[in-house]
């Protein structure tokens, strides 16, 4: 079974949500900033 949808959260404020690896990926890290990928294309990088 492939992990199509994942959601990770940590107590320090780190959050990551992804669908089908990087078809859609949103990552919010208080230390590094926000990252967004859509259709495997990096749209937003710190």
JOCORKA-V630794 format. One record per helix or strand of 2 or more residues. SS is the DSSP state (a for helix, b for strand). FROM is the first residue (numbers start at 1). TO is the last residue. If there is no record, write none. Layout:
# JOCORKA-V630794
SS:FROM:TO ; SS:FROM:TO
This chain:
# JOCORKA-V630794
b:5:9 ; b:15:19 ; b:24:29 ; b:33:38 ; b:41:44
